[in-house]
Amino acid sequence: MALILFAGSMILLHKAASSPSWKLWMAVTSCVWAATLVIVVLAWRGARTSWITPLSNRARAALIGGCILLGLPELIALKSGIDWDEKLGNEVTPEMMPVYFRTPSVRVESVFFRKPGNTHWEGRPLTLLMHNSKGTDTTYADEPVTSIDYDADGFRNTPPLTDWDVAVIGDSYTELGYLPYDALFTTLMSRSIGLRVRNIGASSSGPLTYACFARHFAKAPSCRHAMFIFFEGNDVEDCETEWLALQQYERTGVPPNRDYIPQASLLTAVWKSLPLLVNPYKPKSYANAWLRFPDREVPITFSDVWLPPDPAQLTAQKSACLERALAQMKDAATHAGLKPWLVYLPACNRIYEGKVRFSNTTPRAAMEWKRNNLPDHIAKLCEKHGLTFLDTTAQLQSALDSGRMVYNPIRDFHLNAEGCKVVSDVMSAAIGMTKPE
């Protein structure tokens, strides 16, 4: 039986010689396993001729066979250049995601990162998000194929700008890497007021990163405005997270590394995959509530992930980090000769309040959250630190009240194309009032 398996493996190896690396690896490994089985069988049969130490011989044969069985395939795997986590489906790797969902990995300063430049991606971002998340919802079934391009600095500007009048700086709510370029609020704003607007947005960024971006990417000969997009759902928390990361860097001198490291070890990948064999990821619906309109109900994901914090419950450290970040944003803008703005974006929970029908899977924290005065609190801090405050909450609320969906409904909670129109109108009106004749 072992010899038959070995012979079959050699045939497989011969046929796989010109195949992709992982197929070649499978063929080589099959040969190793077959050869190991031959060795173990022969050693075991040899042990039967000895009446003195049959058990030790058998144990030795088993040990040698086990080492060969596990060791040689592992050595081959380490040299194969294959990401075994990806092959075994342990995790979604960066190459499996749109650029938008990838963590910024190009260091700008100390602990602040941007995305790689001159990048192109084409596909259906939200559909792919649902696929990778095992989602069964069909909300994005009609999503068109979209081409997404990034300039040399890793930001969404098509074509790349050499000069601009307004710099808009923020996180995923500015990058919006699932929308076509023509639907971005920065693009709509530029066409509305006739000024060149540079989009300087990168997902997984916070206010201290915004200040860093302003120092490096906002200044231009014609630029007069730096508009920081402040998302209430996570930017307060991000102020503290980024400050702590900066403190650690200053203590240790060791910068964080965001490079993706492929899993070269087959044994490690197999070990990680064992829980998935017992409890595999199962397809599921992400709809856990319904948004009520006068004429319809829309399934939504009503999440507790980005609940705007109550200013009265902020710790002293969070409050200090928030003020520090606002001060740095203002300083970075004024140092570049730009007027600093803070554009306040509400979380969908704020404008959805009172319009949601819950289900038995709606998170309790999301159901119990109540509107707080965070916008007013941020407005006062902006006045204190010299930033012009611009709130988009009332306009987004009005659009929703009129029956327009302004956020993505399922799994993702960012602005959709309709929401971008609203934000563009608010920003355009504000900048238009200050535009020189």
WONOR-V519045 format. One line per field, one symbol per residue. phi: phi as a letter, one per 40 degrees, with the letter a starting at -180 (. if undefined). psi: psi as a letter, one per 30 degrees, with the letter a starting at -180 (. if undefined). burial: I if it has 9 or more other C-alpha atoms within 8 Angstrom, else O. A space follows every 10 residues. Layout:
BEGIN
phi=???
psi=???
burial=???
END
This chain:
BEGIN
phi=.ccccccccc ccccccdbcd dccccccccc cccccccccc cccccccccc ccbccccccc cccccccccc ccdccccccc gcccccccgc accdccbcdd cccdbccbaf bbbbcdcfbb abibdcccdc cccgcbcbdb cccccbcbbb cccgbcbbcd cbaabbbbba bccbcfcbbc dccccccccd ccbgbcbccb bacgbbdccd cccccbbcca dccbbbbccb cccaccccdc dccccccccc cbgbccbbcc bccccccccc cccddcccbc cbdacccbab ccbdbabbcb cbbbcbcdcc dcbccdcccc cccccccccc ccccccgbcc bbccbcccdc ccdgbbccbc bcdccccccb dbcddccccc ccccbgbccb bbcccccccc cchccbbccb gbbccccccc cccdcccccc cccbccc
psi=eeeeeeeeee eeeefgegll eeeeeeeeee eeeeeeeeee eeeeeefffk geheeeeeee eeeeeeeeee eeeeeeeeff gkjfeeefge ljleffllee gkkkfjkekd gklllklhkk kkajeeeeee efghkfkgeg fgklkkkkkk affglijjlk kfllfkkkka bffeehgfkl effkfeeeee fefglkkkji kklhlaeeee eeeeeffekl efkfkjjkjj kfeffeeeee eeeeeeeeef efgjlljgkk jkjfjeeeee effeefeeil kkklkfkglk kkleflkkkl jjlgehkklk efgkleeeee eeeeeeeeee eeeeeggkkk ljjkkllfee ffkfgkjlaf gkkeeeefkl kaheeeeeee eeeeggkkkj kgeeeeeeee fggkkflkek ekglkaeeee eeeeeeeeee eeffkk.
burial=OIOOIIOOII OIIOOIOOOO OOIIIOIIII IIIIIIIIII IOIIOOIOOO OOOIOOIIOO IIOIIIIIIO IIIIOIIIOI OIIIIIOIOI OIOIOOIIOI OIOIIOIIOO IIIIIIIIIO IOIIIIIIII OOOIIIIOOO OOOOOIIIII IIIIIIIIOO OOIIIIIIII IIIIIIIIII IOIIIIIIII OOIOIIIIII IIIOIIIIII IIIIIOOIII OOIIIIIIII IIIIIIOIII OIIOIIOIIO OOOOOOOOOO OOIIIIOOII OIIOOIOOOO OOOOOIIIII IIIOOOOIII IIIOOOIIII IOOIOOOIIO IIIOIIIIII OIIIOIOIII IIIIIIIOII IIIOOIOIOO OIIOOIOOOO OOOIOOIOIO IIIOIOIIII IIIOIIIOII OOOOIIIIII IOIIIIIIII IIIIIIIIOI IOOOOOO
END
